[in-house]
């Protein structure tokens, strides 16, 4: 029996959910991201095996990866449409089915064209519907105060899965052949990703009667809650941003340029580092472990850089990540001159612990600049530019190796673009539109 409140009595506290559903969304994303990105970066382990079996050169073989990113220019708008219409419960399983089918088809390839269809059009392209870009379309909806931390936690699944899956994949390649490894990856993708997302994933907290960060809507009689205003540029923040409006601003193109450079570096190094290390005399097991350990250190990197950006701003977080790629590029250049285990593991730590942190703030930067109803379309457009960077990076380093016999010029290019990508995000200046929550709270405290 419920006792009505007595006149004049303070309103009873409403029960809070025992577990905020946003953390379930993060948990499902953690698993999905881990499998999705491992399925994509696993191409770096298959790369030397395919070259050895068919005798194709580096540029032709790595082109499969580039084709996938270029194909995403047509597929990402479809992902955005699916996300708007069906949410992640519809879009992500479609991507998982494409990745699984691509890995199965890869076992039957005999020509570069077939490789491009299997790995490029299906596996790499399909992964776009289940990895960083697609999750950035809805994860920012669930959190405001801890946006960077929550996204970092979700994306840290990449590191956990990679530590487990990449060495296992390399073991399968060495014991059963690369085709067996492809079939295993196809099975894991289909069994782990499709049921989880169909059952649990949601687009926004409002769909479940919640607000971001686990808040609930106030009821009559509730005491007013303190409001911290994060907006710096009121006119900009209150604009109903559409893609047509956004592309007319310099901020859109500064972010696009920063993301192009960032993904150029990320995928150029990730896809080619295994072959580079083997060229330098490291064993295949060590090279595979290095790739896995980049993802392992990326666990702390994505969580840490995301949390850091919640406190000090997205520009600071992006700078920390960019410095990681500056350091990794320098280590790779030194490894090219004098291979050593110390340089190898320094490169791994810098790339994972700092560089991989860009993923945690990829969506957060844009959400704070172009927040609104049309955010998915704006994110999709900038992601297309970013994916062109990824495709260009993988292709360029393969071409450089074929033309020069080594990767040195490619690593110099990565070093230069690492500096440029930092400068671009400072020019975009999300802090001049909205402060992150802790910056806004400090500003409010100083104003009292």
N, C-alpha and C positions, 0 to 999 in steps of 0.2 A: 504494500500500500504506500502510495506517494504522499508525503506531507507537504501541503502548499506552503510557500514561504510566508512568514509573518510580515505584516506591514512594517516598513521602515528597516527591515533586516537587509543586510548586504546580500546581493544575489549569490546563490550557490555556484561554486566553480563547476563548470561543465567538464565531464570526463574527457580527457584527451585520448586519442587512439594509442593503443599499446605500442604499435609499430607503425610509424608513418610510412604509407605505401610508397612514397618516393624512394625509400631505400630498397624496396623490392624492385622498382624500376631500375635503380642503379645496379642491383645484383644481377638481374637478367642481362643488362647491358654489359656488365663485367664478363660474363660467360660468352656472350655473343661476340664482343669485341675481340676477346682472346682467340677464339677459333677463326673469326673472319680475317684478322690481320695476319695470323700465322699462316693461313691458307694462301695469302697473297705473298708474304715475304718468303714462304717456303720455296718459291720459284728460284730464289738464290741458291738453294741446295741442289735443285734439279738442273740448274743452268750448266754446270760443268759436265754432268752426266749426259745431257742431251747433245752437247758439243762433241763429247768423246764418241758417242754412238753414231751420230750422223755426219760429223765432220763439217758442220756449218760454222761460219766465223762468229765472233762475238756480237758484231753489229746486227747480223741477221737474227741470231737467237734471242738476244735481249730485246729485239724489236717486238716480240710477242707481248712483253710487259708494256711497252710503249703503246702498242695498238689498243690494249685494254683501257689505258688512261685516255687515249684519244677518242675511243668509242664512247666513253662516259660523257662526252660533250653532248651526245644525243640521248644517252640513257639517264643522266642525272635529272633533267626536267621531268622525265617519266617518274623517277623516284620521288621528286617533289610533289608531283600530282598524286601518286599513290599515297604519300604521307598525308597530304591534305584530305584525301577522300577516305582512306581506310586506316590511316595511322600506322604506327610501327607494326601492329599485329598483321597487317596485310603486306606492307612493303618489305619488311625484313625476311619473311619466309620465301618470298619470290627470289630475293638475292641469294639466299642459302641454296635454293633449288638450282639456280644457275651455276653457282660455284661447284656444287656436287656433280652436276652434269658435266661441267668443264673438265674436272679432274678425271672422271670416267673416260671422257672422250680423248683425253691426253694419252691414255694408254694405247691408243690405236693410231697415233700420228706417224706419218712417214715423210711428210713434206713440210717446209716452213709455213705454207698457207694453212695446213691443218693445225699446226702448232698455234698459229695466230688465232684461229677460230676457237680452239679448245681453251688455251690459257688466256688469250687476249679478250675475245668477245664474250666468253662465258665466265671463266674463273675470275680474272682481274676485274672486268667490267661488272660482273654480278656482285662482287664484294663491296662495291660502292653503296649498294642498298643495305648493307649490314655492318658498315664500319664507321669511321670517324665522321664523315659528312652526314650520313643519315641520322646518326645519334645526335649530332649537333643541331638537328632540326627540331628535336623535342626535349632533350634533357635539360636545356636551360629553362624550360617552362616550370620545372619542378622545384627550383631553388633560386633564391636571390641572395640571401646572406652568405651562403656557402656554395655559391655556384661553381667557382673554380675547384674547390675541394671535391664536391660531388662528381663533377665531370672527370676530374683526375682519378678518383677512385674507380669510376666505371671503366675508364680507359686503361687503368693499371692491369686489367684482365689480360691485356696484350702481353705484358711481361710474364705473368704467371703461366699462361698457356704456352708461351714460346719456350720457357725453360723446360717445360714438360714435353712439348710436342716436337720442337725442332731437333733435339738430340735423338728422340725416338724416330723421327722421320729419317735422319741421317743413318741411324742403325738399320732401318728397313732398307734404305737404298743400298747399303753395303752388304747386307745379308740376303735380301730377297730381290733387289733390283728397284730401280726408280718407279717402275710401273706399279709394283705392289704398294709403294709409299703413296702413290696417287690414289689408289683405291681406298687405302686406309683413311686418307684425308677426306675423300668424298663421303665415306660412311660417317665419320665424326661430325662433319658439317651438317649432314641431313638429320642425324639422330639427336644431336645436341641443340641445334638452333631452332629448327622449325617448331617442335612442340612447345618449347619454353616461351617463345614469343607469341604464339597463338593463345596460350593460356594466360599469360601474366602481363604482357606489356601494355602500357597505356600512353596516350599522347600528352595529357595535361592533368593537373590535380583537380581542376574544376569538373572534370568528367566524373569524379568520385566525391564531389561535395567538399573538396579540400582547397586550400590555398597553398602557394609555394612555401617551402620550409616547414610544412606540417601545421600551419596555422588553420584555424577555422573561422568562418565568418562571425562577426560579433552579433549578439542577440540583444533585444531590448533590455535595458537595465545593466548591461555590461559597462564596466568602467572604461573610459576611452584609453586606447593604447597609444603610447608615444610613437610618433611618426618621424623618421629621419629622412629628410629630403636629400636624395643623391643627385638630383638634377643640377647641372651647372649651366647648360645652355637651354633655357626654357623653350625658346622658339624651335630649336632643332628637335628637342625631345617630344614636343607636342605635334610635330609634323606627322601626317599619316603617310609614312614612307611606302612608296611603290618602287618597283624595279626601275621604271622610267624616270622617276625623280632621283633615285639613288645614283644612277649612272651619270647624272649631270654634276655630281659633286666630286671634288678632289679627294675627299676621304675615301670614297668607294675605290678609286683607282690606286691610292696609296696602300689600302689594305690588300687589294688584288695583287699589286706588285710584291708586297711583303710575303703574301702566301705563295705566289709563284716561285719566288726565290727559296722560301723555306722548304717547299716540297721538292723542288729541284735537288737541293742538297740531301734531304732526308733519303729519298729513294735512290738517287745516284750512288750514295755510299752504301746503303743497305743491300742493293741488288748486286753491286760489283765487289763488295769487300771480300766475299768468300773466294772468288777467283783470284783477286789481288793477293790475298794472304797465301793461297796455294802457290801462286807465281813466285812469292817471296820465300818459299821453302817450308812453310808451315804445313803440317799434316791436315788431311781432310777433317779429322775429328776435332782438331784444335780450331780450324776455321768455322766448323759448324757450332762448336761451343761458344766461340766469340760472338757469332750472330745471335745465339740464344741469350748470352749474358748481356748483350745490349738491351734486349727486351726485359731481362730480369732487373737490371738497374733502372730501366724505364718505369718500373713499378713505383719506386721511391721518387723518381724524377717527375712523373705525371702528377702524383699526389702532392709532392712538395712544391713544385712550380705552381700548380693550381692553387694551393693554399697560400703561397707567397703572393700570388696575384690578387687574392681576395683581400689581403692586408695592405699591400703597397701599390697596387694598380696593375693593369694588364700590360702596360708598356714595360714595367720592371720585370715582370714574369717572362715576357717575350725576349727581353734583352739577356736574361740569364740563360734561356734556352739557346739563343743565338751564339752566345759566348761558348757554349758547349760545342757547337758545330765549328766555330773558329778553332778551338783547341783540337777537336778530332781531325780536322783537315790538316793542321800542322803536324800532328802525330803521323798521319798517313804519308805526308811528304817526307818525314824523317825515316819512316819505315822503308820507303822506296830507296833510300840511300844506305841505310844500315839496319836491317831487320833485327829486332830484339823483342823478347817476351815483355819487357817492361813497357816499351812503347806500345805494343799491341794492347795490353790490358789498360794502359792509360787512355788510349783511344776508345776502348770499349766503355770505360767508366764515364768519360766526358760525353760521349754520344748518347748513352742511355740515361745517366743521372741528370744531365742538364738538357741536352738536345731534344730528347723525346718529350720534354715538358711542353713543347709547342702544341701538342695534341689537346692538352687540358684547357687551353685558352683559345683554341681555334674558333669555337662557336661563341664563347663568352665575349670576345672582342666585338664581333659583329652584333651580338644581341644588345650590347650597350650602346652601339652607335645607331643601329637601324631597327630598334625594337618596334614591334607592331604586328598587325594582322598579316602583312605580306612578307614577313621575315623569311619564311622558307624559300620564296622565289629569289630574294636577294642573296641568301646564303647559297642557293643553287648556282646562281650566276657567278659568284666569286669562286665557288668551288670548281667550276669549269676552268677558270683561269689557273687555279692552283693545280688542278690535274694536268693541265698542259705543261706546267712546270715539272711535275713528276715524270711525265712522258719524255719531256726534253732532257731531263737529267739522266735518265737511264740510257736513252739513245745516244746522247752526247758522249758519255764516258765510254760506251762500247765503241763508238766511232773513233774516239781519240786513241783508244788502245789499238784498234786495227791499223790506224794511220801512223802511229808513232811507236808502237811496240810496247807501250807502258801507260801508266795512269797518271803520271806526274802533272801533266798539263791540266787534266781533269780535276785533280785535287787543288791546284792553284785556282781554278775557276770556282770550285766550291768554297774556298776560303774567301774570295772576293764577294761572292753572293751572300755569304753569312753576314758580312758587315752591312751590305746593302739592305738585307731583310730586316735588320734591327732598325736602321734609320727610317725605313718605310713606315713601320708601326708607330714610331714617335711622331712622324709627320701626320699620320691618321689621327692621333691624339684622342683616343676614347675618353681619357680623363677630362677632356674639355666639353664632353657631352654629359656623361654621368660618372660620378665617383663610384668606386667599389664600396661595398657596405661599410667596411671599417674606416675607410677614408671619410665617408659621409658622417659616420658617428663621431670621429675626431673633430671634424669641422663643426658639428652641432655642439659638441662639448665646449669648444673654444669660444663659440658665440654666446654661451650662457653667461 
